[in-house]
Amino acid sequence: MSSHRPPAPRTEQPTTPEPAPPAGTRDEAGHSAVHPVDQSRPLGRILLFGVQHVLVMAATPISAIFLMSATLRLDPGLTVDLLSAAFVLSGVGSLIQSLGPWKFGPRLPFVMLPGGAPLILFLAIAEQHGLPTATGAVILTAAFCFVVLPVFSRLLRFFPALVIGTMIVIVGVNLVKVGAVLVTGRPGEPGFADTTNLALGMVTIGFTVVFYLLFTGVLRQLAVMLGLVAGTVVAGLLGRFAPGGATEGDLISLPQLMPFGAPQFSLIAALPLMLYSLASMAEATGQTVVNAEAVGKKIDTRADVPKTVRGDALTSLFGGFFGLPLMVTSGENIGIVRVTGVRSRFVTAAAGVVLVLVGFLAPVTRAISVVPSAVVGGTAMVVFAVITVLGVQMLGRSDLDRHTSTFVCAVALALGLLPILVPGVYAGFPPNVRILLESGVAVGAFAAAVLNVLFHHVRPRVAARLSTPRTESDR
C-alpha cells in the first residue's frame, strides 16, 4: 500500500554499519549473538535516533493533510483532527512494522506514512462520491488486501517494472499538479496566481535546493523539512503566518473517530484503490527486501513480505475509520539507517511512540495546521516530483529499447495523463464510469497491465504456436 515509497536517499559519505554476526554464532559468554536489527540500546540514544527519523518523514503527513484540506475545502478544526490522526496512525503503523506482533510487521526498521498515489485516489473518490464513500473505499481496500494476499504473488508477473514505472510517473505528475494548486490556487477563483503566494512557493523550493546543496549526511536528508521551516519564517515576515492560535484550546486532543460520518461502501467507487493496492503489494515486496539488505539481515520473502502487507492493511483499516487515505511504509528512513549505522528496529519503534505523542499534543498540530498553504505546496511539489523521477528510473530498467515496451508505455501514459491534463474530459459520462476514467492512475495502470499481457505474454505464445509445425494429432 504505497503511493509514496521513495527509496532511501543517497548520501555522500555513509557510515558503514557494523557487520552482522553470522547466524548461530556466539559471543564471549557463550550466548547466541543478537543481530544488530534486534539489539536494544540506551533509552536516551533510542529516543534521539527516533526523533531523527520523525524529522525526516514529518513533511509527508503534513503535506498529505494540507492537500486534503485545500482540495476538499475542510474547515480548520477538521484539518487539525486529521493531522492528529495522521501522526497517531503513522506512529501506530511504525510500531506494528518494527515490533512485528504475531503475523503483522516484518520486524524491520520501518516508518509508515499517509500520502502519495492513494491520497490522490482518495481525493478523486471524495470529489465524485463524497467523503463517507471515500473512507468506505479505504476500508474496503484494506479488507481486499487481506483477501488477495494469499494469491498476490501469482499476480506480480503482470506488474513488472514497465507497468509500475508507468503508473508511478502518472502518480508523480498528478501529485505535482495538486501541490502546485496549493501555491497558485484554483483557476477562476479569487486570489488565483497571487504573486505573494507564488513567491512563497518559489522561496520554499529555493531554500530546499540551497540546503540540499550545502549540507551533507543527515542534514541533507532534512533539506525538505528545513526548506518548509525557512519558507514558514519568510511567510511570517510577510505577515502570512500567525501561529498565535496554537496556544489556544486544550493541551491534549484525541483524533476524531469517523470525522466525515459513517463510512459508505461502494465497490465501484473503491475499484481504483483496489487496483492500485495490487501494485502497492509489489512495491511492498521491494521495500522489504531493500530494508533487509540495508540492515544486513537475511529474510524469507515468502514469510516476511506478507507481514509487511498485513501491517500496511491493518494500519489502513484503522486509518479509514479516522478519515485518512491508505497508509504506506516509507523508504525514507532507510537512508538514516545507512548514514548512522544504527540498525535497531527499536529506533523506529521509538519514532512511532514520538509520532503518537505529537498527534496527541494539540498545540503542535494546531501550529502545523496554520502553516501557509503556499509554503506546503512548494514543499509538496519537491517531494512529489521525486516520485516522477522514481518512475522514470524504474522505466529505465524496463527494457524500453524493445519497441513493444515503448508502445505499451506510450499508450498507457496517454490514457492516464488525459484526465489530469484536461480536467472534466469525461464529464458527459455516467458518474460510476466517470470515477474510473477520471482516475488517471487507475486507467494508466490498467492499460499498462493489459497491454503488457497482450504484447509480452499472449502474443509470444500465439506466435510460437503458429510457427510450430502441427502434428497429425494437433489437426
Disulfide bonds with the S-S distance in Angstrom:
none
